[in-house]
Amino acid sequence: EAAKEVVKSDDIVDNLFLKVKGELPELMQKDAKNAEYYIDLIMIAKYLERIGDHAENIAQWVEYSITGVHEALGQE
């Protein structure tokens, strides 16, 4: 059950990353002197998004080890 929740939550993490990625360029233009700070923020957001992807992969394999079904392989 927890593994399924992790898989569902990955979409939330992905959407948050897209929001950050969409908003930061405008902030960088308005506040160019702090551009390095904004670049750091986007990198942190990307790393968190990748962590979410890895958590999703682990959850899918946990689900597979329990049920013998792996959704990413189209075995629903």
Secondary structure as the mmCIF struct_conf table of DSSP 4:
data_model
#
loop_
_struct_conf.conf_type_id
_struct_conf.id
_struct_conf.beg_label_comp_id
_struct_conf.beg_label_asym_id
_struct_conf.beg_label_seq_id
_struct_conf.end_label_comp_id
_struct_conf.end_label_asym_id
_struct_conf.end_label_seq_id
HELX_RH_AL_P HELX_RH_AL_P1 ALA A 2 LYS A 30
TURN_TY1_P TURN_TY1_P1 ASP A 31 ASP A 31
HELX_RH_3T_P HELX_RH_3T_P1 ALA A 32 ASN A 34
HELX_RH_AL_P HELX_RH_AL_P2 ALA A 35 THR A 67
BEND BEND1 GLY A 68 GLY A 68
HELX_RH_3T_P HELX_RH_3T_P2 GLU A 71 LEU A 73
TURN_TY1_P TURN_TY1_P2 GLY A 74 GLY A 74
#
